[in-house]
Amino acid sequence: MLRLILNLFCILAFLLSFWFFVTDRLQQKESSTLLGEVWYNNSPSSLQLAEAIIDRYIDPCSLISILGCPSFLWHPTISSALQLPASLFFFALGVFILLISKWLPRRRGRRLMYNKLWRDGRR
């Protein structure tokens, strides 16, 4: 069941990648649509909320004041990822999900187990 769900997310990520690639080519813009731009266009308040939560509650440098280091999780890391083209990001996400789903073991169906018991005479 988990493998099926991951495969559906993989297909969705590849379709989004294809969609952004085609729309970028049809619009003939100078640059591709950025991931941060897509997020901001769809939900600007969640982008600002995510930045505030990650900076205040998840970043280890802001949680532990003894460390004395500047926050590094949102501004150099996540903001750099938000500058990636959306088609490239969704393609990489699709490949990552595909690799995870292929890594999971396959579940043998009941029919295969029933056939094995039938052949062994243990019916």
C-alpha positions in Angstrom: 0.0 0.0 0.0 2.8 2.4 0.9 4.5 1.5 -2.4 1.4 2.4 -4.3 1.1 5.8 -2.6 4.7 6.6 -3.3 4.3 5.7 -6.9 1.3 8.0 -7.1 3.3 10.8 -5.6 6.1 10.0 -8.0 3.7 10.3 -11.0 2.4 13.6 -9.6 5.9 15.0 -9.2 6.8 14.0 -12.8 3.6 15.5 -14.1 4.2 18.8 -12.3 7.8 18.8 -13.6 6.5 18.3 -17.2 3.8 21.0 -16.7 6.3 23.6 -15.5 8.8 22.7 -18.2 6.2 23.0 -21.0 4.7 26.3 -19.6 8.2 27.8 -19.3 8.9 26.9 -23.0 5.6 28.1 -24.2 5.8 31.5 -22.4 9.4 31.9 -23.7 10.5 33.8 -20.7 14.1 34.7 -20.1 14.2 32.5 -17.0 12.4 29.5 -15.7 9.6 29.6 -13.1 11.3 29.4 -9.7 10.0 27.1 -6.9 9.7 30.0 -4.5 7.7 31.9 -7.0 5.3 29.0 -7.4 4.9 28.6 -3.6 4.4 32.4 -3.2 1.8 32.5 -6.0 -0.2 29.7 -4.5 0.0 30.5 -0.8 2.1 33.5 0.3 1.0 33.3 3.9 2.2 29.7 4.3 5.6 30.7 2.9 6.0 33.4 5.5 4.7 31.1 8.2 7.2 28.4 7.2 10.1 30.8 7.4 9.0 32.0 10.8 8.5 28.5 12.3 11.8 27.2 10.9 13.8 30.2 12.0 12.4 30.3 15.5 11.6 26.7 16.4 13.5 24.2 14.2 16.8 25.9 13.5 19.3 24.6 16.2 21.3 27.8 16.3 18.2 29.8 17.3 17.0 27.2 19.8 20.3 26.9 21.7 21.6 30.3 22.4 24.9 28.9 23.8 26.0 27.9 20.3 26.2 31.5 19.3 25.9 30.8 15.6 23.8 32.5 13.0 20.7 30.7 11.8 21.6 28.6 8.8 18.6 26.5 8.0 16.3 28.9 6.2 18.4 31.6 4.7 21.3 29.9 3.1 19.7 26.4 2.8 16.0 26.5 2.1 16.1 29.9 0.4 18.7 28.6 -2.0 16.4 25.6 -2.8 13.6 28.0 -3.5 15.7 29.7 -6.2 15.7 26.4 -8.2 13.6 26.0 -11.3 10.3 24.4 -10.4 10.6 21.8 -13.2 14.0 20.7 -12.0 12.9 20.5 -8.3 9.8 18.4 -9.1 11.8 16.1 -11.4 14.4 15.5 -8.7 11.6 14.9 -6.2 10.0 12.4 -8.5 13.3 10.5 -9.0 13.9 10.5 -5.2 10.4 9.1 -4.5 10.8 6.6 -7.3 14.1 5.3 -5.7 12.5 5.1 -2.3 9.5 3.1 -3.7 11.9 0.7 -5.6 13.9 0.3 -2.4 10.8 -1.0 -0.5 10.3 -4.7 -0.6 7.4 -6.0 -2.6 4.6 -7.7 -0.8 3.6 -11.1 -2.0 -0.1 -11.4 -2.7 -2.5 -13.9 -1.2 -3.0 -15.6 -4.5 0.7 -16.4 -4.8 0.7 -17.8 -1.3 -2.5 -19.8 -2.0 -1.0 -21.3 -5.2 2.2 -22.3 -3.3 0.1 -24.1 -0.7 -2.0 -25.8 -3.4 1.2 -27.1 -5.1 2.6 -28.4 -1.8 -0.6 -30.3 -1.1 -1.2 -28.4 2.2 -4.5 -27.0 1.0 
